[in-house]
Amino acid sequence: METIRIQTEFIKLDSLLKLAGLVETGGEAKILIQEGNVQVNGETCTMRGKKLRPGDTVTLDGRSLTIGQGR
Protein backbone atom coordinates (compact mmCIF):
# COMPACT_ATOMS: atom_id res chain seq x y z
CA MET A 1 0.00 0.00 0.00
CA GLU A 2 1.31 3.39 -1.01
CA THR A 3 1.13 6.44 1.27
CA ILE A 4 0.30 9.86 -0.16
CA ARG A 5 1.23 12.64 2.23
CA ILE A 6 -0.73 15.89 2.31
CA GLN A 7 0.21 19.21 3.91
CA THR A 8 -3.38 20.34 4.43
CA GLU A 9 -6.23 19.18 6.68
CA PHE A 10 -7.89 17.27 3.82
CA ILE A 11 -7.75 16.58 0.08
CA LYS A 12 -10.70 15.97 -2.22
CA LEU A 13 -11.01 12.53 -3.77
CA ASP A 14 -10.64 13.67 -7.39
CA SER A 15 -7.54 15.70 -6.49
CA LEU A 16 -6.01 12.74 -4.69
CA LEU A 17 -6.42 10.50 -7.73
CA LYS A 18 -4.58 13.09 -9.85
CA LEU A 19 -1.87 13.67 -7.23
CA ALA A 20 -1.22 9.94 -6.94
CA GLY A 21 -1.01 9.55 -10.71
CA LEU A 22 -3.96 7.15 -10.89
CA VAL A 23 -5.64 9.41 -13.45
CA GLU A 24 -4.31 12.07 -15.81
CA THR A 25 -7.21 14.50 -15.74
CA GLY A 26 -9.99 15.66 -13.49
CA GLY A 27 -12.49 14.50 -16.10
CA GLU A 28 -11.12 10.98 -15.97
CA ALA A 29 -11.33 11.04 -12.17
CA LYS A 30 -14.94 12.27 -12.33
CA ILE A 31 -15.98 9.39 -14.62
CA LEU A 32 -14.26 6.68 -12.57
CA ILE A 33 -15.76 8.02 -9.34
CA GLN A 34 -19.29 8.44 -10.75
CA GLU A 35 -19.20 4.90 -12.21
CA GLY A 36 -18.48 3.51 -8.73
CA ASN A 37 -14.94 2.32 -9.46
CA VAL A 38 -13.39 3.98 -6.39
CA GLN A 39 -13.59 2.80 -2.80
CA VAL A 40 -12.93 4.94 0.26
CA ASN A 41 -12.27 3.04 3.47
CA GLY A 42 -13.66 -0.12 1.89
CA GLU A 43 -16.93 1.40 0.64
CA THR A 44 -17.80 2.53 -2.88
CA CYS A 45 -17.75 6.33 -3.11
CA THR A 46 -19.42 8.31 -5.91
CA MET A 47 -18.72 11.79 -4.50
CA ARG A 48 -15.72 13.29 -6.28
CA GLY A 49 -15.54 16.11 -3.74
CA LYS A 50 -15.36 13.71 -0.78
CA LYS A 51 -12.92 15.12 1.76
CA LEU A 52 -10.16 12.67 2.66
CA ARG A 53 -8.11 13.05 5.79
CA PRO A 54 -4.98 11.33 7.11
CA GLY A 55 -5.76 7.69 7.87
CA ASP A 56 -8.28 7.28 5.03
CA THR A 57 -7.66 4.60 2.41
CA VAL A 58 -8.59 4.83 -1.28
CA THR A 59 -8.67 1.89 -3.70
CA LEU A 60 -8.88 2.01 -7.49
CA ASP A 61 -8.24 -0.93 -9.83
CA GLY A 62 -6.67 -2.98 -7.05
CA ARG A 63 -4.23 -0.23 -6.10
CA SER A 64 -4.61 1.10 -2.53
CA LEU A 65 -3.44 4.42 -1.17
CA THR A 66 -3.36 5.66 2.40
CA ILE A 67 -3.47 9.35 3.26
CA GLY A 68 -0.66 10.48 5.53
CA GLN A 69 0.08 13.85 7.16
CA GLY A 70 3.18 15.91 6.45
CA ARG A 71 6.18 15.09 4.34
Secondary structure in CASP SS format (residue, H / E / C, confidence):
PFRMAT SS
TARGET T0000
AUTHOR 0000-0000-0000
METHOD secondary structure of the structure
MODEL  1
M C 1.00
E E 1.00
T E 1.00
I E 1.00
R E 1.00
I E 1.00
Q C 1.00
T C 1.00
E C 1.00
F C 1.00
I E 1.00
K E 1.00
L H 1.00
D H 1.00
S H 1.00
L H 1.00
L H 1.00
K H 1.00
L H 1.00
A C 1.00
G C 1.00
L C 1.00
V C 1.00
E C 1.00
T C 1.00
G H 1.00
G H 1.00
E H 1.00
A H 1.00
K H 1.00
I H 1.00
L H 1.00
I H 1.00
Q H 1.00
E C 1.00
G C 1.00
N C 1.00
V E 1.00
Q E 1.00
V E 1.00
N C 1.00
G C 1.00
E E 1.00
T E 1.00
C C 1.00
T C 1.00
M C 1.00
R C 1.00
G C 1.00
K C 1.00
K E 1.00
L E 1.00
R C 1.00
P C 1.00
G C 1.00
D C 1.00
T E 1.00
V E 1.00
T E 1.00
L E 1.00
D C 1.00
G C 1.00
R E 1.00
S E 1.00
L E 1.00
T E 1.00
I E 1.00
G E 1.00
Q E 1.00
G C 1.00
R C 1.00
END
